[in-house]
Amino acid sequence: MSSNSRNNASPSGDAGERDVANAHTPFPKGRVAAWIVTLAIAAYWAWSVARNENFGWHVVAQYFFDPVVISGLYVSLGLTVVAMVLGIVFGLLLAIARMSKDTLASTLASLFIWFFRGTPLLVQLIFWYNLSTLFPTLSIGIPFGPTFVSWDTNSVISPMTAAIAGLALNEAAYMAEIIRGGLLSVDRGQFETAEAFGMTRIRALRRIIIPQAMRSIVPPTGNQLISMIKATSLVSVIAMADLLYSVQSIYNRTFEVVPMLLVAVIWYLLITSVLNIGQSYIERYYSRADRRTSGTKVAADGTPALVPAQEAGQ
């Protein structure tokens, strides 16, 4: 009797649950209306911009592949690659130094990061470019003693070297904190177990810790790369012929300011869009498995076991 009553009650109970679920479902017509309004506004805005002659779209098309613009684009891309590579290398060294038990190394790394993160990049670039006003000559020798060799500062600090030094050192300060955060995300037991196996600290970092920290390091590094592309536009103030400087040199001659700035904007958007796609792919690659739980394997006796670099990177 009770079994029949339960069977008879289940359909009505399921219907009631469906009614409750449907009661909390957003009304689909509201979403459709929101999409229609949004697309209508976007279409009207695009139509207004495309039909506005003040943007000078014919000038944009004329100069988009101009040799001067393309040359400046290559300079911007080259600066980005060189500055990022140097920034990552110096940032790794700074991160290791800041995490070191050596008080001197940790203090110097902290002071470096504090200074270059605390001052504007534009000011740093201007200081590097005008270094000769502070130090007319650069020399190598013994402090308070004889000088072995010296150079004229203007012959060493060109717009190119000033741009690379300013961008790379500034980037190193930010990458140091990104890498340090990634290293701290690895379980402390990995360090302790590596020491128990007789590994040196450098070998443990190279074989065990850094491969596991890459999951936390790679995504923000992609953001830094995109920011670096845009930051290269600042080198135009030190007469470095990057993309923005090349565009400025053209509109200073033709007085087509807005169209030429649009040329630079479109190129920056194209580059950052490609980098965004690459960053999304890398993030999916490193997020395809939960390495936070698999990063440290626990042995039968409860002690953490090392995860080799090959396994951590799979």
HUQUI-V967706 format. One record per residue. N is the residue number from 1. SS is DSSP state (A for helix, B for strand, O for the rest). PHI is phi as a letter, one per 40 degrees, with the letter a starting at -180 (NA if undefined). D_LAST is the distance of its C-alpha to the last C-alpha in Angstrom with 1 decimal. Layout:
# HUQUI-V967706
N:SS:PHI:D_LAST / N:SS:PHI:D_LAST
This chain:
# HUQUI-V967706
1:O:NA:58.5 / 2:A:c:55.7 / 3:A:c:53.2 / 4:A:c:54.9 / 5:A:c:55.0 / 6:A:c:51.3 / 7:A:c:50.7 / 8:A:c:53.2 / 9:A:c:51.6 / 10:A:c:48.0 / 11:A:c:48.5 / 12:A:c:50.3 / 13:A:c:47.6 / 14:A:c:44.8 / 15:A:c:47.0 / 16:A:c:47.4 / 17:A:c:43.7 / 18:A:c:43.2 / 19:A:c:46.0 / 20:A:c:44.4 / 21:A:c:41.1 / 22:A:c:42.8 / 23:A:c:44.9 / 24:O:c:41.8 / 25:O:c:40.4 / 26:O:d:41.1 / 27:O:c:43.8 / 28:A:c:42.2 / 29:A:c:45.2 / 30:A:c:44.6 / 31:A:c:41.1 / 32:A:c:42.6 / 33:A:c:45.4 / 34:A:c:43.0 / 35:A:c:41.0 / 36:A:c:44.3 / 37:A:c:45.6 / 38:A:c:42.4 / 39:A:c:42.3 / 40:A:c:46.1 / 41:A:c:45.8 / 42:A:c:42.9 / 43:A:c:44.9 / 44:A:c:48.0 / 45:A:c:46.4 / 46:A:c:44.8 / 47:A:c:48.2 / 48:A:c:50.0 / 49:A:c:47.8 / 50:A:c:47.9 / 51:A:c:51.7 / 52:O:c:52.4 / 53:A:c:53.9 / 54:A:c:53.5 / 55:A:c:49.8 / 56:O:g:50.9 / 57:A:c:48.3 / 58:A:c:50.2 / 59:A:c:49.8 / 60:A:d:46.0 / 61:A:c:45.8 / 62:A:c:48.0 / 63:A:b:46.1 / 64:O:c:42.5 / 65:O:b:41.9 / 66:O:c:44.6 / 67:A:d:43.9 / 68:A:c:44.4 / 69:A:c:41.9 / 70:A:c:39.3 / 71:A:c:40.0 / 72:A:c:39.4 / 73:A:c:36.2 / 74:A:c:34.9 / 75:A:c:36.0 / 76:A:c:34.1 / 77:A:c:30.9 / 78:A:c:31.4 / 79:A:c:32.1 / 80:A:c:29.0 / 81:A:c:26.7 / 82:A:c:28.6 / 83:A:c:29.0 / 84:A:c:25.4 / 85:A:c:24.2 / 86:A:c:27.0 / 87:A:c:26.4 / 88:A:c:22.7 / 89:A:c:23.7 / 90:A:c:26.8 / 91:A:c:25.0 / 92:A:c:22.5 / 93:A:c:25.5 / 94:A:c:27.5 / 95:A:c:24.8 / 96:A:c:24.6 / 97:A:c:28.4 / 98:A:c:29.0 / 99:O:c:26.9 / 100:O:c:28.8 / 101:O:c:31.5 / 102:O:c:33.8 / 103:A:c:36.2 / 104:A:c:37.2 / 105:A:c:33.7 / 106:A:c:32.7 / 107:A:c:36.1 / 108:A:c:35.9 / 109:A:c:32.4 / 110:A:c:33.6 / 111:A:c:36.8 / 112:A:c:34.9 / 113:A:c:32.7 / 114:A:d:35.8 / 115:A:c:37.8 / 116:A:c:35.6 / 117:A:c:34.3 / 118:A:c:37.8 / 119:O:b:39.6 / 120:O:c:39.4 / 121:A:c:37.6 / 122:A:c:40.8 / 123:A:c:42.9 / 124:A:c:40.6 / 125:A:c:40.8 / 126:A:c:44.6 / 127:A:c:44.8 / 128:A:c:42.8 / 129:A:c:45.0 / 130:O:b:48.2 / 131:A:c:47.2 / 132:A:c:50.3 / 133:A:c:52.6 / 134:A:c:51.3 / 135:O:b:50.8 / 136:O:c:52.9 / 137:B:b:51.5 / 138:B:b:48.2 / 139:B:b:48.8 / 140:B:b:47.2 / 141:B:a:49.4 / 142:O:c:50.2 / 143:O:d:50.6 / 144:O:g:54.4 / 145:O:b:54.9 / 146:O:c:55.1 / 147:B:b:53.0 / 148:B:c:51.4 / 149:B:a:50.4 / 150:B:a:50.6 / 151:B:b:49.9 / 152:B:c:51.3 / 153:A:c:48.8 / 154:A:c:49.5 / 155:A:c:48.5 / 156:A:c:45.1 / 157:O:c:44.2 / 158:O:c:44.3 / 159:A:d:42.9 / 160:A:c:39.7 / 161:A:c:39.2 / 162:A:c:40.2 / 163:A:c:37.8 / 164:A:c:34.8 / 165:A:c:35.8 / 166:A:c:36.4 / 167:A:c:33.2 / 168:A:c:30.9 / 169:A:c:32.4 / 170:A:c:32.4 / 171:A:c:28.8 / 172:A:c:27.9 / 173:A:c:29.5 / 174:A:c:27.5 / 175:A:c:24.1 / 176:A:c:25.1 / 177:A:c:25.3 / 178:A:c:22.0 / 179:A:c:20.1 / 180:A:c:22.2 / 181:A:c:21.3 / 182:A:c:17.6 / 183:A:c:18.2 / 184:A:c:20.5 / 185:O:c:18.0 / 186:O:c:16.2 / 187:O:d:18.1 / 188:A:c:21.0 / 189:A:c:20.5 / 190:A:c:17.7 / 191:A:c:20.5 / 192:A:c:23.0 / 193:A:c:21.0 / 194:A:c:20.2 / 195:A:c:23.9 / 196:A:c:24.8 / 197:O:c:22.9 / 198:O:g:25.0 / 199:O:c:22.5 / 200:O:c:24.1 / 201:A:c:23.1 / 202:A:c:22.0 / 203:A:c:19.8 / 204:A:c:18.3 / 205:A:c:17.6 / 206:A:c:16.1 / 207:A:c:13.9 / 208:A:b:13.2 / 209:A:c:14.5 / 210:A:c:13.8 / 211:A:d:9.9 / 212:A:c:10.2 / 213:A:c:13.1 / 214:A:d:11.7 / 215:A:c:11.2 / 216:A:c:15.0 / 217:A:c:16.0 / 218:A:c:15.0 / 219:A:d:17.1 / 220:A:c:20.3 / 221:A:c:19.9 / 222:A:c:20.1 / 223:A:c:23.2 / 224:A:c:24.6 / 225:A:c:24.2 / 226:A:c:26.2 / 227:A:c:28.7 / 228:A:c:29.1 / 229:A:d:30.2 / 230:A:c:32.9 / 231:A:c:33.8 / 232:A:c:34.7 / 233:A:c:37.8 / 234:A:c:39.3 / 235:A:c:39.9 / 236:A:c:42.6 / 237:A:c:44.9 / 238:A:b:44.8 / 239:O:g:45.8 / 240:O:c:42.4 / 241:O:c:42.4 / 242:O:c:39.3 / 243:A:c:39.1 / 244:A:c:41.2 / 245:A:c:43.7 / 246:A:c:44.1 / 247:A:c:44.8 / 248:A:c:47.3 / 249:A:c:49.1 / 250:A:c:49.7 / 251:A:c:51.0 / 252:A:c:53.2 / 253:A:c:54.9 / 254:A:b:54.9 / 255:O:g:55.0 / 256:O:c:52.5 / 257:A:c:50.5 / 258:A:c:48.7 / 259:A:d:47.8 / 260:A:c:46.3 / 261:A:c:44.3 / 262:A:c:43.0 / 263:A:d:41.8 / 264:A:c:39.7 / 265:A:c:38.5 / 266:A:c:37.3 / 267:A:c:35.5 / 268:A:c:33.7 / 269:A:c:32.8 / 270:A:c:31.5 / 271:A:c:29.2 / 272:A:c:27.9 / 273:A:c:27.4 / 274:A:c:25.1 / 275:A:c:23.2 / 276:A:c:23.0 / 277:A:c:21.4 / 278:A:c:18.8 / 279:A:c:18.2 / 280:A:c:17.9 / 281:A:c:15.3 / 282:A:c:13.1 / 283:A:c:13.8 / 284:A:c:12.9 / 285:A:c:9.5 / 286:A:c:8.9 / 287:O:b:11.0 / 288:O:c:9.7 / 289:O:a:9.0 / 290:O:c:11.2 / 291:A:c:9.6 / 292:A:c:13.2 / 293:A:c:14.0 / 294:A:c:11.0 / 295:O:c:11.2 / 296:O:b:14.3 / 297:B:c:15.0 / 298:B:b:18.7 / 299:O:c:20.5 / 300:O:c:23.6 / 301:O:c:25.9 / 302:O:g:24.3 / 303:O:c:22.9 / 304:B:c:19.4 / 305:B:b:17.1 / 306:O:c:14.9 / 307:O:b:11.1 / 308:O:c:10.4 / 309:A:c:8.7 / 310:A:c:6.5 / 311:A:c:5.3 / 312:A:c:5.6 / 313:O:c:3.8 / 314:O:c:0.0
